[in-house]
Amino acid sequence: MLFKQLFDKETWTYTYFLADEVSKEAAFIDPVNTQIETYMTLLAEHGVRLKYSFETHVHADHITASGLLRQRTGAQTCVSHKGGAQLADVQLHDGDLFRLGDIEIKAIATPGHTPGCTSYLCGERLFSGDSLFIGGCGRTDFQGGSASDLYDSITQKLFTLPDDTLVYPGHDYSERWVSNIHQERTTNQRLAGKSREEFIEIMTNLNLPRPRLIDESVPANRYCGLDENERQDAVARREEQGASCSARPKMTGVDLVAAAKQQITEVNVDKAKQLLAEGNITLIDTREESEYAAGHIDNAILLPRGVIEFKVNTVPELADASKAILIYCRTGGRSALAAQTLQTLGYTTVLSMAGGFEAWQKAQA
């Protein structure tokens, strides 16, 4: 097997390259968009074809190159089905297996840093993303993080792997490159010998600064790192055509929308107009800023789907989780996902407008 550990100095991110020398199939784990030419050169040098681009989660500290790699190589993008990456080709589940020739890669759900965090096991190598670091772990104070979930993921899943399993993290801020399970189980300062309650207390009192690139990274990574024009085109195709890019029977973005609509309440345009006329309901536009600027419903508050989890607390109108909320997007797909997210965050009365802004405009004509 070909294996390389790459490092992006700007974001302290490790990217991993794996390839089968016989089949010439390759994969990247956590690629960074600014390193795209490095990746293309690496593929060419080894004469391999990129099959997969795996993400350990929807990152807040860098923008992924997975969308660019898909455009340039045809590789499938792979993210947890709980990550909210609408344009990913493969929506991962715990235990999913992937192959590069004779090489097997297993997805291990390790929620905690975010609900959609995934680690990857390939032979003796564990790629732990932001779940388990060398001597530490990922933070749990934003993006739906949970210290108790992270404790369980690490202690019940990762720490049960063989002692000599090599641990390759998503980041390291002390320029360390690799550890192993035995070392982390016995010496990790946040976890070794700690009870769940002790770990939760440690994580609650970290008081870390907000990630510098979070406002840019999370929205972009919801769309595999594509820029605004590219993502709008891709979203439109997914919402209107329902194409599936995966050769495996995994959930696509269209599947996620369909699943979300089973969990939320939709209303048609007429009902939406009635509710708005009656008042006491907050109207949210969950499209991108450029879409909002081109036209929106009066009094709608802009809260793009990609930033909803960590921007929701900045909207005074959403301070009361019991107040009714009406969400719309362009055609109804993103608003369904956003409504599901708000329900998860504890909002009790969330409605999605079927057909979105396009239906609203048609009704006005």
URMOTA-V703184 format. One record per residue. N is the residue number from 1. SS is DSSP state (A for helix, B for strand, O for the rest). OMEGA is omega in degrees with one decimal (999 if undefined). Layout:
# URMOTA-V703184
[[N:SS:OMEGA] [N:SS:OMEGA]]
This chain:
# URMOTA-V703184
[[1:O:171.3] [2:B:-179.5] [3:B:176.0] [4:B:173.8] [5:B:-177.0] [6:B:-174.5] [7:B:174.6] [8:B:-173.7] [9:O:-176.2] [10:O:-176.2] [11:O:-179.7] [12:O:-176.1] [13:B:171.6] [14:B:172.4] [15:B:-176.7] [16:B:179.8] [17:B:177.6] [18:B:178.5] [19:B:175.0] [20:O:-173.8] [21:O:-179.4] [22:O:-178.2] [23:O:-178.3] [24:O:175.9] [25:B:-174.1] [26:B:177.0] [27:B:168.4] [28:B:171.8] [29:B:179.0] [30:O:176.4] [31:O:-177.8] [32:B:-171.6] [33:A:-178.5] [34:A:-178.9] [35:A:-173.8] [36:A:-178.5] [37:A:174.7] [38:A:-179.1] [39:A:-179.6] [40:A:177.4] [41:A:-179.7] [42:A:178.3] [43:A:-179.0] [44:A:-179.0] [45:A:-177.5] [46:A:177.3] [47:O:-177.3] [48:O:179.7] [49:B:-179.7] [50:B:-178.6] [51:B:-176.6] [52:B:167.9] [53:B:-174.8] [54:B:173.2] [55:O:174.5] [56:O:174.9] [57:O:172.6] [58:O:-168.9] [59:O:176.0] [60:O:-173.6] [61:O:175.3] [62:O:177.1] [63:O:-178.2] [64:B:173.5] [65:O:-172.2] [66:A:178.8] [67:A:177.5] [68:A:178.8] [69:A:176.8] [70:A:179.8] [71:A:-172.1] [72:A:-176.4] [73:A:-174.9] [74:O:-179.1] [75:O:176.7] [76:B:176.5] [77:B:-172.6] [78:B:-179.2] [79:B:177.6] [80:B:177.7] [81:O:176.8] [82:O:-175.8] [83:O:-179.9] [84:O:177.3] [85:O:-168.3] [86:O:-173.8] [87:O:177.6] [88:O:179.8] [89:O:-178.5] [90:B:176.0] [91:B:-170.3] [92:B:171.2] [93:O:179.8] [94:O:177.3] [95:O:178.5] [96:O:-178.9] [97:B:179.0] [98:B:-177.5] [99:B:166.4] [100:B:-172.0] [101:O:179.7] [102:O:-179.3] [103:B:178.6] [104:B:177.5] [105:B:-178.2] [106:B:175.2] [107:B:178.2] [108:B:178.6] [109:B:179.9] [110:O:-177.8] [111:O:178.4] [112:O:173.2] [113:O:165.8] [114:O:179.3] [115:O:-175.7] [116:O:-179.0] [117:O:-179.5] [118:B:171.0] [119:B:-178.1] [120:B:179.0] [121:B:178.6] [122:B:-177.3] [123:O:-179.4] [124:O:-177.0] [125:B:174.1] [126:B:176.4] [127:B:-164.8] [128:B:176.9] [129:B:179.1] [130:O:176.7] [131:O:-177.7] [132:B:175.6] [133:B:172.2] [134:O:-179.3] [135:O:-178.5] [136:B:180.0] [137:B:178.4] [138:O:178.9] [139:O:-175.7] [140:O:-171.3] [141:O:175.4] [142:O:179.3] [143:O:177.7] [144:O:-178.4] [145:O:179.9] [146:O:179.9] [147:A:-179.5] [148:A:177.4] [149:A:-179.2] [150:A:177.5] [151:A:179.4] [152:A:-179.8] [153:A:-176.9] [154:A:-173.6] [155:A:-175.9] [156:A:-179.2] [157:A:-173.9] [158:A:-177.5] [159:O:175.9] [160:O:176.6] [161:O:179.2] [162:O:-176.5] [163:O:-173.7] [164:O:174.3] [165:O:-178.7] [166:B:-179.0] [167:B:176.1] [168:B:-174.4] [169:B:176.9] [170:O:179.5] [171:B:163.6] [172:O:-174.1] [173:O:176.3] [174:O:177.5] [175:O:170.3] [176:O:-169.2] [177:O:-173.8] [178:O:175.5] [179:B:169.9] [180:B:-174.0] [181:A:179.8] [182:A:-179.1] [183:A:-178.1] [184:A:179.6] [185:A:-173.1] [186:A:-174.5] [187:A:-177.5] [188:O:-170.8] [189:O:-178.4] [190:O:-169.7] [191:O:-173.8] [192:O:178.0] [193:O:-176.5] [194:O:172.7] [195:O:177.0] [196:A:-178.3] [197:A:178.7] [198:A:179.4] [199:A:179.8] [200:A:178.7] [201:A:177.7] [202:A:-176.3] [203:A:-179.5] [204:A:-173.9] [205:O:179.2] [206:O:179.1] [207:O:-178.8] [208:O:177.0] [209:O:178.5] [210:O:178.9] [211:O:-173.0] [212:O:-173.1] [213:O:-171.2] [214:A:-177.8] [215:A:179.3] [216:A:-169.7] [217:A:-174.4] [218:A:178.2] [219:A:179.8] [220:A:-176.6] [221:A:171.2] [222:O:-177.6] [223:O:175.4] [224:O:175.5] [225:O:-178.5] [226:O:178.3] [227:O:-170.1] [228:A:-179.7] [229:A:-179.4] [230:A:-176.6] [231:A:178.3] [232:A:177.6] [233:A:-178.2] [234:A:178.5] [235:A:179.8] [236:A:179.6] [237:A:-178.6] [238:A:-176.3] [239:A:-172.5] [240:A:-173.7] [241:A:177.5] [242:O:-178.6] [243:O:174.3] [244:O:-177.3] [245:O:-172.3] [246:O:175.4] [247:O:178.4] [248:O:-178.5] [249:O:178.2] [250:O:178.8] [251:B:173.3] [252:O:176.4] [253:A:178.6] [254:A:177.4] [255:A:179.8] [256:A:177.9] [257:A:179.8] [258:A:179.3] [259:A:179.6] [260:A:-177.9] [261:A:175.1] [262:O:-174.4] [263:O:-175.6] [264:O:178.8] [265:B:176.1] [266:B:173.5] [267:B:177.8] [268:O:-175.6] [269:A:-179.3] [270:A:178.8] [271:A:178.7] [272:A:178.4] [273:A:178.7] [274:A:-179.0] [275:A:179.6] [276:A:179.0] [277:A:-179.9] [278:A:178.8] [279:O:179.5] [280:O:174.9] [281:B:-179.4] [282:B:-178.4] [283:B:-177.5] [284:B:172.5] [285:B:-173.8] [286:O:175.8] [287:O:176.7] [288:O:-176.0] [289:A:-178.7] [290:A:177.0] [291:A:179.0] [292:A:-178.4] [293:A:-179.0] [294:A:180.0] [295:O:-179.9] [296:O:178.4] [297:O:-179.3] [298:O:175.9] [299:O:176.5] [300:O:177.1] [301:B:179.9] [302:B:176.3] [303:O:-174.4] [304:O:-178.6] [305:A:-174.3] [306:A:-176.5] [307:A:-168.8] [308:A:-176.2] [309:A:-174.6] [310:A:174.2] [311:A:-173.2] [312:A:-178.4] [313:A:178.8] [314:A:-178.0] [315:O:-177.1] [316:A:-178.7] [317:A:-179.7] [318:A:-178.9] [319:O:179.7] [320:O:-176.1] [321:O:179.8] [322:O:-179.0] [323:O:-177.2] [324:B:-179.2] [325:B:174.4] [326:B:-176.4] [327:B:173.1] [328:B:173.3] [329:O:-178.6] [330:O:-178.4] [331:O:175.5] [332:O:-179.2] [333:A:-179.0] [334:A:-179.4] [335:A:176.5] [336:A:178.4] [337:A:179.4] [338:A:178.1] [339:A:177.7] [340:A:178.5] [341:A:179.9] [342:A:175.5] [343:A:178.5] [344:A:-179.2] [345:O:173.4] [346:O:177.7] [347:O:-167.6] [348:O:-178.3] [349:O:-176.4] [350:B:-179.0] [351:B:176.3] [352:B:-178.4] [353:B:-179.3] [354:O:178.9] [355:O:174.1] [356:A:-176.4] [357:A:178.0] [358:A:178.4] [359:A:178.2] [360:A:-179.9] [361:A:179.1] [362:A:-179.8] [363:A:-179.6] [364:A:-174.9] [365:O:999]]
